[in-house]
Each structure stands twice: as structure tokens, then as C-alpha cells.
Amino acid sequence: MPFTSNRAFKARPRMVARAKDMYYYTPEGRPVMDGTAGLWCSNAGHGRDPIVQAIQKQAAELDFAPSFQYGHPKAFELASRIAALAPADLDHVFFCNSGSEAADTALKIALAYWNVRGKGSKTRLIGRERGYHGVGFGGITVGGIVPNRKFFGSLLAGADHLPHTYNREEQRFSVGEPEWGAHLADELERIVALHDASTIAAVMVEPMAGSTGVLPAPKGYLKRLRELCTKHDILLIFDEVITGFGRLGHAFASERYGVTPDLLTFAKGVTNATAPMGGVIARKEIHDTFMTGPAHVVELFHGYTYSAHPLACAAGLATLDLYRDEGLFERAKTLEPLWAEAVMSLKTKPGVLDIRQVGLTAAVDFEGRKDAVGKRGYDALEHAFHEEGLMIRTAGDAIVLTPPLIVTESQIAEMVEKAGRVIEATA
Ligand SMILES: Cc1ncc(COP(=O)(O)O)c(C=O)c1O
């Protein structure tokens, strides 16, 4: 099982067999409140009729279309809809099937772009400590979560990392983006001084580092990173696999921060996680750079059999309609202050060391057990599921809550109460 403690799971499985709106149901029919939007992806909640119907209809109409040298209308329609949601001139979309593929696709586009521009020495890829960009070799190379890297050899050559942006002393219990930390973007200057900008292709970061346990960008940090990338002619890639499609109260976090990257990756929420899909949005100039040479020649030697799969495209179109019709991005924005207040109330629970929050996300760090890093976190996961009927994520000794954007005010109160009892029970 992926990223799972297999033996512990099999000893006491956490199985779900059905889902509707804010709830999963175990095979026995016990409801489990979804505190995680699946894996940060079921933003409109579960089993939503318009999406179900769109997938059913599509399966009967066009089950598959070859993605190399052929197309189908819904792929172009969805690309246009996504581009319209993205800021500025981010207006061309390349589809793949997951966040990991999106990360590797973005890195490959960056490398190829410099090649096509005649600057083939720009090959270095810069990521950030504690970053998560999926599990492909490109993603783990620029990623910064140690166990995801250390077992897998030397990874891609020529990568470097910015420091992560977390400092508990300076940021403890910040509501939203912490005040402290914008200066950490200046570390890019040190990396440029060491390697020279003529060797650096791209910098890739998450606007909010999710998988490591919710590290919101410090105020002003992303703007500074953008300025430095522009100054040194380095592409800036935002990994918006989690932050895309409403999680931070906007279609994309780049809108929240008023910062436009050169490439933007998405996945998860694009189909409300009902069908696998990911993608990369590129600025017009990047797209146009590739559109040279004889017209019969392939411009980008990259792609997947299932790029823009018809079922995923149908699911994506129905999902974007639902987000629009129910105003879910705006809903996340409206709920954010109430959410922040609710999760910060967990401050007084036993052993809580810090709480971080941005958009409809939160992480609660608590003291772990002596000599057993992550054990209290695991106990919390089990207790939440079996005793409280709550699905949570954990990141070491922290619990992470990221509910579907349809969550109601009373469900937020209930979720936080359940989480509080989990923290007490595992103290
Ligand atoms: C920021 C980010 N990038 C990439 C990924 C990888 O996505 P996938 O699991 O679909 O490959 C994730 C998954 O959580 C993510 O959070």
C-alpha cells in the first residue's frame, strides 16, 4: 500500500466502501467524517451527482481517444476553462494523470524551454527543503522530505534547495501567513552566486507546503522569489496540486498572493478526484517558444497515453461547473476566519506545540512519545478513525485537517471537537 504502514494497517484496517458529501462510510455502514477531502482533493465533497453523471455519459460516448496526434473536443474545452481560471498569461495547458507527473512534466518543459531558446547550459533545478512534488525522480530531486529521497540513490544531478520557511520560535500559532520569513527567499541569491544563473533552469515551490504539515508562505516571500527569478532569468514553477481549485479561497494560490509563476502544476481538485488527472499551465511566451520549426514535427517530446483522458475531461468540466455554481472557492474564503478561530482553539489541548493554518487547511503539532517519533501521530490516526469517526492526515506527530470546501459551520465545530478529543486521548 502506498505511503502506508502495511503491517499496522492489516492488523487493524481502516476501510471505507462508500462516500457521500462530507462522509465516508465503512463496509459496515459506519459514517466517518471526511476531515481531509480524501487526500486534499475532493474539494466539492463526495458522490456529487453532476460529476457522476458526466463520467457515466462519457464512458458510453467516447471511452478513450489516443492522445498522440489525435484529440477530442473536451480536452480543448477543459484546457480553455482551466486557463481562464489561471492568472495573467498562464494560458496553455498540458495534461497528465497525477501531481507527480505534473511536477516532472513542468521540470521537463523548463529544461526543454531553455534548450529551444539556445541556453542549454541552464539545467539546474532548485527546490526547497520540506517540499513535496510527488514521487517521480524529478519531483523527489527538487522535493525536500528526507525519507522520500534518502532510499533512492543520487536522484537527478544538479539540484539545489532553498531553506524551508518554518521557524517555530518566530511563527508559533500564526493565523494565516506568518509575518516572519520573507527574507528566506533571498537565499536564492546565495545559490545563484554559487552556481551562476547561466546554469539554473527553474525554481519549484509549493505556495503552501502541504505534505510536510502545512507551512504557509511567509508574508511577502513569494513576491520576493518572483522578483529574484525574473532578475536572474530563472523560471518560477508553483506546484499548486493542493492549493489549486479553492483550497486557499481562490482558483489558484498565485491569485491570493498576486504572484504569477511561469509554470503552474495542478491535479487533485481538477476532477474533484473522481478521475486521475494532472497538468501544467504555461505562460504564453513559454508555449510560443516551442512553436517553431517545420509544422509537421512534434514540438515537445513528452506525454502520456492517458493525457486528457475523456473520462477525466468530462469529470473536470462537470467539476468546474459545480465549483462555479456553488461558489466553492468564495465559500472557502468566507469560511477561513471561522475555520482559523476553530482550529486555534486546540491550542490548550495537552502537548500542543504549534498550530498552523491558511485557507481551509490546518496542522496541529503535538509533543511525540519519547523515543518513538510519529507514534503518537499514528495513534491519533487510528483513534480518530475507529473511535471518533473522523478521517485525518498525519505528518509525524502532527494532525492535518483539510475538509471539503462544502463543510458547514456546524461540521467545522464538530470536526474540531473530535480532533480535540483525539489529542486528549493520545496524550
Ligand atoms: C504539492 C504536491 N505536488 C505533487 C503531489 C503528487 O501528487 P500525486 O500523488 O497525484 O502524484 C502532491 C500530492 O499530495 C502534492 O501535495
The ligand as a Gaussian input file, in Angstrom:
#p B3LYP/6-31G(d) Opt

LIG

0 1
 C        2.194000      19.738000      -3.805000
 C        2.057000      18.365000      -4.347000
 N        2.640000      18.048000      -5.510000
 C        2.539000      16.823000      -6.032000
 C        1.816000      15.838000      -5.409000
 C        1.760000      14.461000      -6.002000
 O        0.513000      14.163000      -6.474000
 P        0.142000      12.647000      -6.873000
 O        0.035000      11.887000      -5.587000
 O       -1.163000      12.802000      -7.601000
 O        1.215000      12.133000      -7.755000
 C        1.178000      16.120000      -4.207000
 C        0.383000      15.085000      -3.508000
 O       -0.035000      15.243000      -2.389000
 C        1.317000      17.408000      -3.645000
 O        0.760000      17.712000      -2.471000

